[in-house]
Amino acid sequence: MTEAGIGAGRRLPGVRGFATWPVEGSPKEEGKALRESVPRSAHAAFDLDGSRPDAVTAVEESGRGRIPGLTPIRVGRMAATPFAFLRGSAGLMAYDLARTPMTGIGAQICGDAHAANFGLYGDARGGLVIDLNDFDETVHGPWEWDLKRLAASLVLAGREAGADEDTCRTAAHGAVGSYRRTMRLLAKLPVLDAWNAIADEELVSHADARDLLGTLERVSEKARGNTSGRFAAKSTELAEDGGRRFVDASPVLRRIPDAEAAAVAASLEEYLGTLSEDRLPLLARHTVHDVAFRVVGTGSVGTRSYVVLLLDHRGEPLVLQVKEARASALVPHLQSAGFDAPSVAHEGRRVVLGQKRMQVVSDILLGWTTVDGLPFQVRQFRNRKGSVDPAALAADQIDDYGRMTGALLARAHAHSADPRLVAGYCGKKDELDEAIATFAVAYADRTEADHAELVGAVRAGRIAAEMGV
C-alpha cells in the first residue's frame, strides 16, 4: 500500500473493549431523555414495602454464616446509635432501595457508601490519599443507591452530632449537589484528564469545604503515625526464637491454634499469584512470624479476619490483613432492581477488583486468597489509615463534609459509568438534590425507628448484644 493510501477515509475494524467509530448518539442526550421515564423529583419517594423484614429479623438474617460468638458484639455496635445501625444494615437498605425509582444506569458501586466509609490511606510513595475505603459490598449496580445511602447517612450523622434539622438536610442536599456538579465537570473533560481529575490537594477547594481544613489536617497527622510498626509495637512481644508474636487482647485480638495459623500463612502463596509481579520482590524480603485473629468494624463483625506479622531483615514489621469476603449483601436485591447479579468465582477477587475500579490509587499489596475453602481479601493493615468521624463534626462542618464525599463518590462512579450519561440525567439545576435530600430525611427517620426496635429487642432479651466492644 502506498503512503498516500494510509489515512483519511479509512475505517479500521472495531476492537473489543473500544468504542466504535463513528460514535453514534449522545450520552448526554440519552441521560436527559431518561428524565421522561424517571423524573428527578421521583427520587424523593420512599414507601415501606409490606413484605419488608423488621429490623431485628434483618439483623439476625445478616448474621447467618458469621462466627456465632462474635455476633453479640456486632449487635451491640449496631445498637449504639441510629447511624451505627445504618452502618451495619446495608442489606436492609438495599431491600428498600430496590423499591425506589432508578434510571437503569449502572456503575461499579461501593454498596456501602455511608459517610464513615471515606478516609485517608497511604500511597506507594508515602503520601496520603483520600477516597472511599470500604468495598465489602461492591457490585455493578444503580449509582443512585450509593448516593442515597450517603445522603441518608449524613442526616443521621448530623443528628448524632447535635446539628439541627436544617443543617442535616443541607448536608444531604450539598452531597448530592456536589456529586452532580462533579459529574458535569468530568463529563466536559477529555477522558484521560477526567480519569484522574480532582487531585486530593484540589478536593477541598473543588467541594468548597474549607471549614474542614483544620479537621483534615489533624486526621492526616494522626494517619501518618498509623502504621504496621506502631501496631506491632503495641500488639506483639519478643518471642523465644528472637522473632515477635502477637499478644492476646481479647476479644478484639486473640491468638489462634497452630493449625489455623498455618492455614492462613499457607494461603499467602495463592495471594502472591494475585499480585503484579513487580510486587513480589518486596514481599520476598519479609518472613512470616505470626498470625492472630482480629475483630473488625461494625458491618464485618463476625466474619473471619486475621492479621499476619511479617518482619524484614532488620526486624521492621509489615502487617497484612487477611479478611473473609462474603457475598455482597446487595446481590439478593439487584434482580428486583433490574440488574443482573453475575456469578462470582471468588468473593475476595470481587472486592479487590471493585476497589481498584473505584479508587484513583489503591493499596499496592491488594490481593485475594482462600483459607479452608473460604474466600478472603488481603491488604496492608494500618496503611496510614485515617478517617473523619462524621458524627463528631461541628454543625458548621457537616455540610462541607457532605460536599467533599459527594465529589469523591462521583469521581469513583465515573470510572465505570460514563459521566456524560449521568450528568445528562442529573442536569444543571438542583431538582435531584432536593429530591434525594427529602428521601434522606425520610430514610433517616425510618432508620431511627429500626434502631429503636433493635434496642427494644436487646432490652427484652430477644437478641443478645455485647455493648461497648
C-alpha positions in Angstrom: 0.0 0.0 0.0 1.3 3.4 -0.9 1.9 6.1 1.7 -1.0 8.1 0.2 -3.3 5.1 0.8 -2.9 5.3 4.6 -5.0 7.8 6.5 -8.2 9.8 5.8 -11.3 8.0 4.9 -10.2 4.6 6.0 -12.2 2.8 8.7 -10.4 0.2 10.8 -12.3 -2.8 12.2 -13.7 -2.4 15.7 -11.7 -3.8 18.6 -13.3 -5.4 21.5 -13.3 -3.1 24.5 -13.1 0.0 22.5 -15.9 2.3 21.2 -16.9 2.0 17.6 -16.3 4.8 15.1 -18.1 6.9 14.2 -19.7 7.3 17.6 -23.4 7.0 17.5 -25.8 9.0 19.7 -25.0 11.4 22.5 -24.7 10.1 26.1 -25.7 13.5 27.4 -28.9 13.4 25.4 -29.6 9.9 26.4 -29.2 10.9 30.1 -31.6 13.8 29.5 -34.1 11.5 27.9 -34.3 9.3 31.0 -35.9 12.2 32.8 -39.1 11.5 30.9 -39.4 8.0 32.3 -37.8 8.7 35.7 -38.3 12.3 36.7 -35.6 13.6 39.0 -38.3 14.6 41.5 -39.3 10.9 41.8 -36.2 10.2 43.8 -37.9 11.8 46.8 -40.1 8.7 47.1 -39.7 6.2 50.0 -42.6 3.9 50.7 -42.3 0.9 53.0 -43.0 -2.4 51.4 -45.5 -4.7 53.2 -43.0 -7.6 53.0 -40.1 -5.6 54.5 -38.4 -7.6 57.3 -38.5 -6.0 60.7 -35.2 -4.6 62.0 -34.4 -7.5 64.3 -35.1 -10.1 61.7 -32.9 -8.2 59.2 -30.0 -8.2 61.8 -30.4 -11.9 62.5 -30.5 -12.8 58.8 -27.4 -10.8 58.1 -25.7 -12.6 60.9 -26.0 -16.0 59.3 -22.7 -17.6 58.5 -20.8 -15.4 60.9 -18.9 -16.7 63.9 -21.7 -17.1 66.5 -19.6 -16.0 69.5 -19.0 -12.6 67.8 -22.5 -11.7 66.7 -23.4 -10.2 70.0 -20.5 -7.7 69.5 -22.0 -6.8 66.1 -25.5 -6.3 67.6 -24.1 -4.2 70.4 -22.3 -1.9 68.0 -25.4 -1.6 65.8 -27.5 -0.8 68.9 -25.2 2.1 69.9 -26.8 4.7 67.7 -29.1 5.0 64.6 -26.0 5.9 62.5 -24.3 2.8 63.7 -27.4 0.8 62.9 -27.3 2.1 59.3 -23.6 1.2 59.0 -24.4 -2.5 59.8 -27.6 -2.8 57.7 -26.5 -2.4 54.0 -28.7 -5.4 53.1 -31.9 -3.9 54.6 -31.3 -0.6 52.9 -30.7 -2.4 49.6 -34.1 -4.1 50.1 -35.7 -0.6 50.4 -33.7 1.0 47.6 -34.7 -1.8 45.2 -38.2 -0.4 45.5 -37.4 3.2 44.7 -37.1 4.8 41.3 -34.0 4.1 39.2 -32.7 5.3 35.9 -31.1 1.9 35.0 -27.7 3.5 34.6 -25.2 1.0 36.1 -21.8 1.7 37.7 -19.3 -0.1 39.9 -20.8 1.0 43.2 -19.4 0.7 46.7 -22.7 -0.7 48.0 -22.0 0.8 51.5 -21.2 4.4 50.7 -22.1 5.8 54.1 -20.4 8.9 55.4 -17.9 7.0 57.6 -16.6 4.9 54.7 -14.4 7.6 53.3 -10.9 8.3 54.6 -7.2 8.6 54.2 -4.7 5.9 53.4 -1.1 5.7 52.2 0.0 5.5 48.6 3.2 3.7 47.4 5.4 6.8 48.0 4.3 7.6 51.5 1.8 10.2 50.6 -1.8 10.3 51.8 -4.8 9.8 49.5 -8.5 10.4 50.4 -11.2 8.3 48.8 -13.8 5.6 49.5 -12.1 3.0 51.6 -14.5 0.0 52.2 -15.7 -2.3 49.4 -17.0 -5.4 51.1 -20.4 -4.9 49.3 -19.1 -3.6 46.0 -21.1 -4.7 42.9 -22.2 -3.4 39.5 -25.5 -1.7 40.3 -27.5 1.5 40.3 -25.5 4.6 41.0 -28.4 6.1 42.9 -28.1 3.5 45.7 -24.7 4.8 46.7 -25.8 8.4 46.6 -29.0 7.8 48.6 -27.1 5.8 51.2 -24.5 8.6 51.5 -27.2 11.3 51.9 -29.2 9.4 54.5 -26.1 8.7 56.5 -25.2 12.4 56.6 -28.6 13.2 58.1 -28.1 10.6 60.8 -24.5 11.6 61.5 -25.6 15.2 61.7 -28.3 14.4 64.2 -25.9 12.4 66.3 -23.5 15.4 66.3 -26.3 17.6 67.6 -26.9 19.6 64.4 -30.4 20.9 63.8 -32.7 19.5 61.1 -32.0 22.2 58.5 -28.3 21.6 58.8 -28.7 17.9 58.4 -30.9 18.3 55.4 -28.5 20.8 54.0 -25.6 18.3 54.3 -27.6 15.7 52.3 -28.6 18.3 49.7 -25.0 19.5 49.4 -23.6 16.0 48.9 -26.0 15.4 46.0 -25.3 18.8 44.5 -21.5 18.2 44.7 -21.9 14.8 43.1 -24.0 16.3 40.3 -21.5 19.2 39.7 -18.5 16.9 39.8 -20.1 14.6 37.2 -20.8 17.7 35.0 -17.1 18.7 35.3 -15.9 15.2 34.5 -18.2 15.0 31.5 -16.6 18.1 30.0 -13.0 16.9 30.3 -11.0 14.7 28.0 -11.3 11.1 29.2 -7.7 10.8 30.3 -7.9 14.1 32.3 -11.3 13.1 33.8 -9.9 9.7 34.9 -7.6 11.2 37.5 -9.3 14.6 37.9 -9.7 16.4 41.2 -6.4 15.6 42.8 -6.7 15.4 46.5 -4.9 18.7 47.1 -7.7 20.3 45.0 -10.6 18.5 46.6 -11.3 20.9 49.4 -11.4 23.9 47.0 -13.5 22.0 44.5 -16.1 21.0 47.1 -16.0 24.4 48.8 -15.1 22.5 52.1 -12.6 25.0 53.6 -14.2 24.7 57.1 -12.9 21.1 57.1 -9.3 22.1 56.6 -8.3 22.0 60.3 -10.1 18.7 60.8 -8.4 17.1 57.8 -5.0 18.3 58.9 -5.5 16.7 62.3 -6.7 13.5 60.8 -3.8 13.5 58.3 -1.3 14.0 61.1 -2.7 11.0 63.0 -2.9 8.9 59.9 0.8 9.3 59.2 1.6 7.5 62.5 -1.0 4.8 61.9 1.4 2.2 60.6 2.3 -1.5 60.8 5.2 -0.6 63.0 3.1 1.2 65.6 0.5 -1.6 65.6 3.2 -4.2 66.0 4.9 -2.3 68.8 1.6 -2.3 70.8 0.3 -5.7 69.9 3.4 -8.0 69.8 6.1 -9.2 72.2 9.5 -10.7 71.7 9.4 -14.5 71.2 11.8 -17.1 72.4 13.3 -17.6 68.9 14.1 -13.9 68.7 11.2 -13.0 66.5 7.9 -11.5 67.6 4.4 -12.8 68.3 1.0 -11.3 68.9 -0.3 -10.8 72.4 -3.8 -11.6 73.4 -6.1 -8.6 73.8 -9.5 -10.4 73.9 -12.0 -10.0 72.4 -10.6 -7.8 69.7 -7.2 -9.6 69.2 -6.5 -13.2 70.1 -4.0 -15.9 69.4 -5.2 -18.9 67.4 -4.3 -22.6 67.3 -1.2 -23.5 65.3 -3.1 -25.4 62.6 -5.4 -22.4 61.9 -2.4 -20.0 61.8 -0.5 -22.4 59.5 -3.5 -22.5 57.1 -3.6 -18.7 56.9 0.1 -18.5 56.4 0.0 -21.1 53.7 -2.8 -19.2 51.9 -0.3 -16.4 51.2 1.1 -18.5 48.3 -2.1 -18.2 46.5 -2.3 -14.5 47.4 1.1 -13.9 45.8 -0.3 -15.1 42.5 -2.9 -12.4 42.5 -0.3 -9.6 42.7 1.5 -7.8 40.0 4.9 -9.5 39.6 6.8 -6.3 40.4 5.4 -6.5 44.0 6.9 -10.0 44.6 10.5 -9.0 45.5 9.1 -6.6 48.2 7.3 -9.4 49.9 10.1 -11.9 49.3 12.3 -9.9 51.6 9.9 -10.5 54.5 9.4 -13.6 56.7 6.1 -14.7 58.2 6.3 -14.7 62.0 2.8 -14.9 63.5 -0.9 -14.9 62.8 -3.7 -13.8 65.1 -7.5 -13.3 64.8 -8.7 -9.7 65.0 -12.3 -8.4 65.2 -13.1 -5.8 62.5 -15.6 -3.0 62.1 -19.4 -2.8 62.6 -20.6 -4.3 59.3 -17.9 -7.1 59.2 -18.0 -8.2 62.9 -18.4 -12.0 63.0 -16.5 -12.6 59.8 -13.1 -14.3 59.9 -10.3 -11.8 59.9 -6.6 -12.3 60.6 -3.6 -10.2 60.9 -0.3 -11.6 59.7 3.0 -10.3 61.1 5.9 -10.2 58.7 9.4 -8.9 59.5 12.2 -7.8 57.2 15.9 -8.4 57.7 16.1 -5.5 60.2 13.1 -6.7 62.2 10.9 -4.0 60.8 7.2 -5.1 60.6 4.8 -5.3 57.8 1.3 -6.4 58.8 -1.2 -7.9 56.3 -4.9 -8.3 57.0 -6.5 -11.4 55.6 -10.2 -10.7 55.8 -13.1 -13.0 54.8 -15.0 -11.9 51.8 -18.7 -12.8 52.0 -21.2 -12.3 49.1 -22.3 -8.7 48.8 -25.5 -8.0 50.8 -26.8 -6.2 47.7 -26.9 -9.3 45.5 -30.4 -10.6 46.5 -31.9 -7.2 45.7 -30.2 -6.4 42.3 -32.5 -8.6 40.2 -35.6 -6.9 41.5 -33.9 -3.6 40.6 -33.4 -4.8 37.0 -29.7 -5.5 37.3 -28.1 -8.9 36.7 -26.1 -10.3 39.5 -23.4 -12.4 37.7 -22.0 -15.4 39.4 -18.8 -14.7 41.3 -16.0 -17.2 41.2 -14.2 -15.7 44.2 -15.6 -13.1 46.6 -12.2 -11.7 47.5 -11.4 -11.1 43.8 -14.8 -9.3 43.5 -13.9 -7.0 46.4 -10.4 -6.3 45.1 -11.3 -5.6 41.5 -14.3 -3.5 42.6 -12.0 -1.4 44.8 -9.5 -0.9 42.0 -12.3 0.2 39.6 -13.4 2.8 42.0 -10.3 4.3 43.6 -7.8 6.5 41.9 -5.0 4.9 43.9 -5.2 1.5 45.6 -3.1 -0.4 48.1 -0.1 -1.9 46.1 -0.4 -5.1 48.1 -4.1 -5.6 47.5 -5.0 -9.2 46.6 -7.0 -12.3 47.5 -6.7 -15.9 48.7 -8.6 -18.9 50.0 -8.4 -20.3 53.6 -10.0 -23.6 54.3 -12.3 -23.2 51.3 -13.4 -19.7 52.2 -12.6 -16.6 50.1 -10.5 -13.8 51.6 -9.2 -10.4 50.6 -5.6 -9.4 51.6 -4.4 -5.9 52.1 -2.0 -3.9 54.2 -3.1 -3.3 57.8 -2.8 0.1 59.2 -1.5 1.6 56.0 -1.5 5.1 57.4 -5.3 5.0 57.5 -7.2 7.9 59.0 -10.9 8.9 58.9 -13.2 11.8 59.9 -15.9 10.7 62.2 -18.9 12.5 60.6 -20.9 12.1 63.8 -18.4 14.1 65.8 -18.1 17.1 63.4 -19.2 20.5 64.4 -22.5 21.6 62.9 -20.8 24.1 60.6 -18.6 21.3 59.1 -21.2 18.6 58.3 -22.3 20.3 55.1 -18.6 20.7 54.0 -18.0 17.0 54.7 -21.1 16.2 52.6 -19.9 18.1 49.6 -16.5 16.6 49.8 -17.8 13.0 50.0 -20.3 13.7 47.2 -17.4 14.8 44.9 -15.4 11.7 45.8 -18.3 9.4 45.1 -18.9 11.0 41.7 -15.2 10.6 40.8 -15.4 6.9 41.8 -18.5 6.2 39.8 -17.1 8.0 36.7 -14.5 5.2 36.4 -17.2 2.8 35.3 -20.2 4.9 34.3 -20.0 7.4 31.5 -20.1 10.8 33.3 -21.8 12.3 30.3 -24.7 9.9 30.7 -25.1 10.5 34.4 -24.5 14.3 34.1 -27.1 14.4 31.3 -29.6 12.9 33.7 -28.7 15.0 36.8 -28.7 18.3 34.9 -27.7 21.8 36.0 -30.5 22.6 38.5 -30.9 21.2 42.0 -34.1 19.2 41.3 -32.2 15.9 42.1 -30.6 17.5 45.1 -33.9 18.4 46.6 -35.5 15.0 45.9 -32.7 12.9 47.4 -32.4 15.3 50.4 -36.1 14.6 51.0 -35.6 10.9 50.7 -32.6 11.1 53.1 -34.6 12.7 55.8 -37.4 10.1 55.5 -34.9 7.3 55.4 -33.1 8.6 58.5 -36.5 8.7 60.3 -37.0 5.0 59.3 -33.5 4.1 60.5 -34.2 5.7 63.8 -37.3 3.6 64.2 -35.4 0.4 63.1 -32.7 1.2 65.7 -35.3 1.7 68.4 -36.8 -1.8 67.5 -33.3 -3.3 67.9 -32.7 -1.6 71.2 -36.1 -2.8 72.5 -35.3 -6.4 71.4 -31.9 -6.2 73.2 -33.6 -5.0 76.4 -36.2 -7.6 76.1 -33.6 -10.4 75.7 -34.9 -11.3 72.2 -31.4 -10.8 70.8 -28.0 -10.9 72.5 -25.8 -7.9 72.5 -22.4 -7.1 73.9 -22.2 -3.3 74.3 -19.1 -1.1 74.3 -16.8 -3.5 72.5 
